[in-house]
């Protein structure tokens, strides 16, 4: 149980550590650029100051050590020379005078004359105490392996703290015979104090420079990142379709050039948006998108497609035009064309062209639509329902009703840019289109006529209720063309028309016309 508990605790700690790390990483990613820049500049300044401080301290320490070494070797050589005759003559008084004279130097802790067997013959100062174990240990080291200088730790018998001591040793030689050793010892406390003062000075200067560098780095970071923040805001504005955004600030640097380029880009996108908006009012939005997406390849061309064409004409238009004025006639046409366009857009079709009192709609082009035939019939039924509602409003205003004749046909047709090199339009042509136009011509008001071949399609017959209408003969075709009169959609599909009708009535026609 204990092992299981430990495993659970370890897994919990690991999961918690992972969660904390992910949070820190997320915060690091969301940290403003000004803070990051300030941090890196501060780290750079601190690193440079630390490196400079280390170099200065090392150079100062090396210089002080060099001075102590030079002074120590000089003094110990002089003392060894002075102690030759007194040491051979065993003149302790003269030796004491010699050691005392050299200890008067302020930086010397102690001097001593040591015999070959390690006894202290004469000493002066506070360092070389005969009963001090550290002193005896040092003397034993000198006797065993004489060196020119030795650094060692010394602690006085009075209990004061240990000191780092450097001792310089010089043999007392008379006629090539070593009679003993002269020792001059210096304390490194002065060196340590000097080093400590240098470190403190450098640390203070570093802290001051860090404080100044943080302020300057933050100010510099803000100076650099402010235009970047503005560029981010501008990018978001452009992404939201606000092409009127412009930079008013003028800078004479790379960021200024970037702002100018951004303004030019926004101006170009605004012009393209305006062109697209204007173009969509003359051609269908799908055609406008196709043209704008391939501006380098706009020319006369065509390809065979499977699509559906719908023709709609106002019945008795000549009589209506004689009864009302031109302005009222234009207003009426615009109103009815708007309703037809809305019904077309919501059913994935495009307006090919307006022809006086009639309109030609295409389904399945320029963008493919697998259900183009059904969408065309749904559009026709929706148009009828919208016209019925419009006629009720006209009746309340004391105006006469307006009825539409609709003919629909589906099949193979040629779709593309047609016309001349100087003026062209996107349209569809072919026998399928001609038959749809003829079907529109044989209808009476408020009727939707389709060909027999269209009704017998599996995707139409199972969803559309229609009855046989009449057979017509066309020039150039030997056999008569059988037609069907569309009544309505089947019960499980009729709700599509009702839902579309409610959406247009609730939202208004502008939303679907702009789509």
C-alpha positions in Angstrom: 0.0 0.0 0.0 2.8 2.4 0.8 4.4 1.7 -2.6 1.1 2.3 -4.4 0.6 5.5 -2.4 4.2 6.7 -3.3 3.5 6.0 -7.0 0.3 7.9 -6.9 2.0 10.8 -5.2 4.8 10.8 -7.7 2.4 10.8 -10.6 0.4 13.6 -9.0 3.6 15.7 -8.6 4.6 15.0 -12.2 1.2 16.0 -13.5 1.3 19.2 -11.3 4.8 20.0 -12.5 3.8 19.5 -16.1 0.7 21.7 -15.6 2.9 24.5 -14.0 5.4 24.2 -16.9 2.6 24.5 -19.5 1.3 27.6 -17.7 4.7 29.2 -17.6 5.2 28.4 -21.3 1.8 29.9 -22.1 2.6 33.1 -20.1 6.0 33.3 -21.7 4.4 33.2 -25.2 1.9 35.9 -24.2 4.5 38.2 -22.7 4.7 41.5 -24.5 7.7 42.0 -26.8 8.7 45.1 -24.9 9.2 43.1 -21.7 11.1 40.4 -23.5 13.4 42.9 -25.1 13.9 44.7 -21.8 14.8 41.3 -20.2 17.3 40.4 -22.8 19.0 43.8 -22.8 19.2 43.7 -19.0 20.6 40.2 -19.1 23.2 41.3 -21.7 24.2 44.4 -19.6 24.4 42.3 -16.4 26.5 39.6 -18.1 28.9 42.3 -19.5 29.2 44.0 -16.1 29.9 40.7 -14.4 32.5 39.7 -17.0 34.1 43.1 -16.7 34.1 42.9 -12.9 35.7 39.5 -12.9 38.4 40.7 -15.2 39.1 43.8 -13.1 39.1 41.9 -9.8 41.5 39.3 -11.3 43.8 41.9 -12.7 43.8 43.9 -9.4 44.4 40.7 -7.4 47.2 39.6 -9.7 48.8 43.1 -9.5 48.6 43.1 -5.6 50.0 39.6 -5.5 52.8 40.6 -7.8 53.6 43.6 -5.6 53.6 41.4 -2.4 55.8 38.8 -4.1 58.3 41.4 -5.2 58.4 43.1 -1.9 58.6 39.7 0.1 61.5 38.3 -2.0 63.4 41.6 -1.7 63.0 41.7 2.1 63.8 38.1 2.7 66.9 38.2 0.6 68.1 41.3 2.5 67.4 39.6 5.9 69.2 36.4 4.8 72.2 38.4 3.8 72.2 40.4 7.1 71.8 37.2 9.2 74.9 35.4 7.8 77.5 36.4 10.3 75.3 36.6 13.4 74.0 33.1 12.6 77.5 31.6 12.2 78.7 33.5 15.3 75.6 32.3 17.2 74.9 36.0 18.1 71.3 35.9 19.2 71.2 39.5 20.0 72.3 40.5 16.5 69.8 38.1 15.1 67.0 39.6 17.2 68.0 43.0 16.0 67.9 41.8 12.4 64.5 40.2 12.6 63.1 43.1 14.5 64.3 45.6 11.9 62.5 43.9 9.1 59.3 43.4 11.0 58.9 47.2 11.3 57.4 47.2 7.7 53.7 47.8 8.2 52.6 44.9 5.9 54.9 42.3 7.5 53.3 40.1 10.2 56.4 38.4 11.3 60.0 37.4 10.6 62.1 34.4 11.8 65.5 32.8 11.5 65.1 29.0 11.5 67.9 26.5 12.0 68.4 23.4 9.8 66.7 21.2 12.4 63.5 23.3 12.5 64.2 25.4 15.6 63.3 29.0 15.7 66.5 30.8 16.6 65.1 34.3 16.4 61.7 35.7 15.6 59.9 39.0 15.6 56.3 40.1 15.1 53.0 38.3 15.9 53.3 35.4 13.5 56.0 32.8 14.4 55.0 31.5 17.8 57.0 28.5 19.0 54.1 26.9 20.7 51.7 27.4 17.8 50.9 24.1 16.1 50.2 25.8 12.8 53.6 27.6 13.0 55.4 24.3 13.8 53.6 22.6 10.9 54.7 25.4 8.5 58.3 25.2 9.8 58.4 21.4 9.3 57.2 21.9 5.7 59.9 24.5 5.0 62.6 22.2 6.4 61.4 19.1 4.4 61.0 20.9 1.1 62.4 24.5 1.0 60.4 26.8 -1.3 60.7 30.4 -2.2 57.2 31.2 -1.0 54.4 29.3 0.8 50.8 30.3 1.4 49.2 28.8 4.6 46.6 29.3 7.3 47.7 30.8 10.6 45.6 31.3 13.8 47.1 33.1 16.8 47.0 31.5 20.2 44.8 34.3 21.4 41.9 32.7 19.6 41.4 35.3 16.9 40.1 34.1 13.4 42.5 32.4 11.0 44.3 34.4 8.5 45.8 33.6 5.1 49.5 34.1 5.2 52.1 34.1 2.5 55.7 33.4 3.7 58.9 34.0 1.7 61.8 31.8 2.5 65.5 32.4 1.7 68.3 30.1 2.8 71.2 31.7 4.8 74.3 30.7 2.8 77.8 31.3 3.8 80.6 30.1 1.4 78.2 27.6 -0.2 77.1 26.2 3.2 73.4 26.5 4.2 73.4 27.6 7.9 69.6 28.1 8.2 66.6 29.9 6.6 65.3 33.4 6.8 61.5 33.8 6.7 59.4 36.9 6.1 55.6 36.5 6.3 52.9 38.8 5.0 49.1 38.8 5.7 46.8 38.5 2.7 44.0 40.4 4.6 45.0 43.6 2.8 44.7 41.8 -0.5 41.3 40.3 0.6 40.1 43.7 1.7 41.2 45.3 -1.5 39.4 42.6 -3.5 36.3 42.9 -1.3 36.2 46.7 -1.8 36.6 46.2 -5.6 33.8 43.6 -5.6 31.6 46.0 -3.6 32.3 48.9 -5.9 31.7 46.8 -9.0 28.5 45.3 -7.5 27.2 48.8 -6.7 28.0 50.0 -10.2 26.4 46.9 -11.6 23.2 47.4 -9.6 23.1 51.1 -10.7 23.7 50.2 -14.3 21.1 47.4 -14.1 18.5 49.9 -12.8 19.4 52.3 -15.5 19.5 49.6 -18.2 16.0 48.3 -17.2 14.5 51.7 -17.6 16.4 52.4 -20.8 15.7 48.9 -22.2 12.0 49.2 -21.4 11.8 52.7 -23.0 13.7 51.4 -26.0 11.5 48.3 -26.1 8.4 50.4 -26.1 9.8 52.6 -28.7 10.5 49.7 -31.0 7.4 47.6 -30.2 4.8 50.4 -30.3 4.7 50.4 -34.1 4.8 46.6 -34.1 1.7 46.6 -31.8 0.1 49.0 -34.2 0.9 46.7 -37.1 -0.7 43.8 -35.2 -3.8 46.0 -34.6 -3.8 47.0 -38.2 -3.6 43.3 -39.3 -6.5 42.5 -37.1 -8.5 45.4 -38.6 -7.7 44.2 -42.1 -8.6 40.7 -41.2 -12.0 42.0 -40.0 -12.6 43.8 -43.3 -11.7 47.3 -42.1 -9.8 48.3 -45.2 -10.0 52.0 -44.3 -7.3 51.6 -41.6 -4.2 53.8 -42.2 -1.1 54.7 -40.3 -0.8 58.5 -39.7 2.6 58.3 -38.1 5.6 59.0 -40.4 8.9 57.4 -39.4 12.2 57.6 -41.3 13.4 54.1 -40.6 12.6 50.5 -41.6 9.4 50.5 -39.6 8.3 53.6 -41.4 8.8 51.8 -44.7 6.8 48.9 -43.4 4.0 51.2 -42.3 4.0 52.8 -45.7 3.9 49.4 -47.4 1.0 48.4 -45.1 -0.9 51.5 -46.1 -0.4 50.8 -49.8 -1.5 47.2 -49.2 -4.7 48.4 -47.4 -5.4 50.8 -50.2 -5.1 48.1 -52.7 -7.4 45.7 -50.7 -9.9 48.5 -50.3 -9.9 49.1 -54.1 -10.3 45.4 -54.7 -13.1 45.2 -52.2 -14.9 48.1 -53.8 -14.4 46.6 -57.3 -15.7 43.3 -56.0 -18.7 45.0 -54.5 -19.5 46.9 -57.6 -18.8 43.9 -59.9 -21.2 41.8 -57.8 -24.0 44.2 -58.7 -23.5 43.7 -62.4 -22.7 40.0 -62.4 -23.5 37.2 -59.9 -21.3 37.0 -56.8 -20.0 33.6 -57.8 -19.0 34.9 -61.2 -17.4 37.9 -59.6 -15.3 35.7 -57.3 -14.3 33.6 -60.2 -13.2 36.7 -62.2 -11.3 38.3 -59.3 -9.5 35.0 -58.4 -8.2 34.6 -61.9 -7.6 38.1 -63.3 -4.6 37.0 -65.4 -6.8 34.5 -67.4 -10.0 36.4 -68.3 -10.9 35.6 -71.9 -13.4 34.0 -74.2 -13.9 30.4 -73.2 -16.5 27.8 -72.5 -17.0 24.2 -71.2 -19.8 21.7 -71.2 -21.6 21.3 -67.8 -24.7 19.7 -66.4 -27.0 22.5 -65.2 -30.5 23.8 -65.0 -31.9 27.0 -66.5 -35.0 28.9 -65.3 -36.8 31.6 -67.3 -39.4 33.9 -65.7 -41.5 36.5 -67.5 -44.2 38.9 -66.3 -47.5 37.9 -67.9 -49.2 40.8 -69.7 -46.3 43.2 -69.2 -47.3 45.3 -72.2 -50.8 46.0 -70.8 -49.3 46.8 -67.4 -46.8 49.2 -68.9 -49.6 51.1 -70.6 -51.5 51.6 -67.4 -48.7 53.1 -65.2 -46.0 55.6 -65.5 -42.3 54.9 -66.3 -41.1 55.6 -62.8 -43.7 53.3 -61.2 -43.0 50.7 -63.8 -39.3 50.7 -63.1 -40.0 50.6 -59.3 -42.3 47.6 -59.8 -39.7 45.7 -62.0 -37.0 46.3 -59.5 -39.1 45.0 -56.6 -40.0 41.8 -58.4 -36.5 41.3 -59.7 -35.3 41.7 -56.1 -37.6 39.0 -54.9 -36.5 36.7 -57.7 -32.9 37.3 -57.0 -33.4 36.5 -53.3 -35.1 33.2 -54.1 -32.3 32.4 -56.5 -29.5 33.1 -54.1 -31.0 31.1 -51.2 -31.3 28.1 -53.6 -27.6 28.3 -54.8 -28.3 29.8 -58.2 -27.1 32.9 -60.1 -28.8 35.6 -62.1 -27.5 35.2 -65.6 -29.3 38.3 -67.1 -32.3 40.5 -66.9 -34.2 40.8 -70.1 -36.8 43.6 -70.1 -39.6 42.1 -68.1 -38.0 38.7 -67.8 -35.0 37.1 -66.0 -32.8 34.1 -66.7 -31.4 32.1 -63.7 -28.7 29.4 -63.9 -28.2 26.5 -61.4 -25.0 24.4 -61.3 -22.7 27.1 -62.7 -20.1 28.6 -62.3 -19.8 26.5 -59.1 -20.9 22.9 -59.4 -24.1 21.8 -57.7 -25.1 18.1 -57.6 -28.7 19.0 -56.8 -29.1 21.9 -59.4 -32.4 20.6 -60.9 -34.2 20.3 -57.5 -32.8 23.7 -56.5 -34.2 25.3 -59.6 -37.7 23.9 -59.0 -37.5 25.0 -55.3 -36.6 28.4 -56.5 -39.6 28.6 -58.8 -42.0 27.5 -56.1 -40.5 30.0 -53.7 -40.8 32.8 -56.3 -44.5 32.0 -56.7 -45.0 32.2 -52.9 -43.2 35.5 -52.7 -45.1 36.9 -55.6 -48.4 35.9 -54.0 -47.4 37.7 -50.8 -46.4 40.8 -52.9 -49.7 40.8 -54.8 -51.6 40.8 -51.5 -49.7 43.9 -50.5 -50.3 45.5 -53.9 -54.0 44.7 -53.5 -54.1 46.6 -50.2 -52.5 49.6 -52.0 -55.1 49.5 -54.7 -52.7 48.1 -57.3 -53.3 45.2 -59.7 -51.7 41.8 -59.4 -48.6 40.7 -61.3 -48.1 37.1 -62.4 -45.0 35.3 -63.6 -44.7 32.5 -66.2 -41.8 30.2 -65.4 -40.1 27.6 -67.6 -37.4 25.2 -66.4 -35.2 22.8 -68.2 -32.1 20.8 -67.2 -29.4 19.1 -69.2 -26.0 19.6 -70.9 -25.1 23.2 -71.9 -22.0 25.3 -72.7 -21.0 27.7 -69.9 -18.3 30.4 -70.0 -17.3 33.9 -71.1 -19.0 34.7 -74.4 -19.1 37.9 -76.5 -16.1 39.7 -77.9 -12.6 40.5 -76.7 -13.7 44.0 -75.7 -17.0 43.1 -74.1 -18.0 39.7 -72.7 -20.4 38.1 -70.2 -20.6 34.9 -68.4 -23.6 32.9 -69.6 -24.9 29.5 -70.8 -26.1 28.5 -74.2 -27.3 25.4 -76.0 -30.5 23.4 -76.8 -31.2 23.0 -73.1 -31.3 26.8 -72.7 -33.5 27.3 -75.8 -36.0 24.7 -74.6 -36.3 26.4 -71.2 -37.1 29.7 -72.9 -39.7 28.0 -75.1 -41.3 26.4 -72.0 -41.6 29.8 -70.4 -43.4 31.0 -73.5 -46.2 28.4 -73.4 -47.2 28.9 -69.8 -50.0 30.9 -68.5 -49.7 33.2 -65.5 -48.7 31.6 -62.2 -47.5 28.3 -63.8 -44.2 26.4 -63.7 -43.6 24.2 -66.7 -40.7 21.6 -67.0 -39.8 19.1 -69.7 -40.8 15.4 -69.3 -37.1 14.4 -69.3 -36.5 16.7 -66.3 -39.5 15.3 -64.4 -38.4 11.7 -64.9 -35.1 12.3 -63.2 -34.8 10.3 -60.0 -33.9 13.3 -58.0 -37.0 15.2 -59.2 -39.8 12.6 -59.6 -39.5 11.4 -55.9 -39.6 15.0 -54.5 -41.8 17.0 -56.9 -45.5 16.6 -57.6 -46.4 17.5 -61.2 -48.9 16.6 -63.8 -48.8 16.2 -67.6 -49.3 19.5 -69.4 -49.1 19.6 -73.1 -46.9 18.6 -76.0 -45.2 21.2 -78.1 -43.4 21.1 -81.4 -40.1 22.9 -81.9 -38.5 24.0 -85.1 -35.8 21.6 -86.1 -37.1 18.8 -83.8 -39.2 16.1 -85.4 -40.8 14.7 -82.3 -43.0 16.7 -80.0 -41.7 17.8 -76.6 -43.9 16.6 -73.7 -44.1 18.9 -70.7 -45.2 18.7 -67.0 -46.9 21.4 -64.9 -45.3 21.6 -61.4 -47.7 21.7 -58.5 -45.7 21.5 -55.3 -43.0 19.5 -53.5 -43.8 16.3 -51.6 -44.9 16.7 -48.0 -41.4 15.8 -46.6 -39.8 18.5 -48.7 -42.4 21.2 -48.7 -41.0 22.5 -45.4 -37.9 23.7 -47.4 -40.0 26.3 -49.2 -41.8 27.3 -46.1 -38.5 27.8 -44.2 -36.9 29.8 -47.0 -40.0 32.0 -47.2 -39.9 32.7 -43.5 -36.2 33.5 -43.6 -36.6 36.0 -46.4 -39.7 37.6 -44.8 -38.0 37.8 -41.4 -34.6 39.0 -42.5 -35.5 41.1 -45.5 -34.4 40.9 -49.1 -31.1 42.8 -48.7 -29.3 40.0 -46.9 -29.9 37.4 -49.7 -29.3 39.9 -52.5 -25.9 40.8 -51.1 -25.0 37.1 -50.6 
